[in-house]
Amino acid sequence: MTTMITRNNFDLPVLEYYGGGASYSGGRRGDKKDDYNFHLSIKKTDDGKEITVNIWYGIFNLENSTEISNESFPVSETGLSKAYDYIDDCYDIWARDHNLAYISENA
């Protein structure tokens, strides 16, 4: 069974990974202490559960940084794919702002 998929040069877990309440963080190193970071987690809501994605820049963890953006998605394969698209889109914006050579095929 595959446990990770590659999207936009990020290795990301499949949906089953989050089933036990796990969360996942990743990112890319910036050249001015302004790293691109993301965090995925499953949050309980009044309507059930949702996938939450948080985006922030910097060298510190989310709790010690200013969040740039966040979005929520349904807990499903489609919702996870949309969450990963969101991470890709936010990364592409960050990469353009940093004049990086790599920008995904989604750009």
C-alpha positions, 0 to 999 in steps of 0.5 A: 500500500502506498503511504505517500504521494508526490505533488509539486515536489512535496511528498504527502500522505494518503488519506488513511494516514490522517485516520488516527488523528495524525497531522502533517507539516512540510515546507520549503527553505527560503533564502531570507528566513522566510520559508514556505510552510504548511500544516494539514490536520483533521479538525472536528466541527459541528458538522463532523470533520474537515481537513484544515490547511494552514500556510505560513512563512518563516523559520518558526513553527505555526504557533510562533508565526503569522498565518498567511492563509488557511482553508478547510476541505471535506474529509474525502479523497476529493477533499484531500486532493483539493487540499493538496491543490491548495498547498500547490497553489500557495507554494506557486505564489511563494515561489513566484515571489521568490523568483524561484526557477521551479514552479509547478505544472499547475501554474 
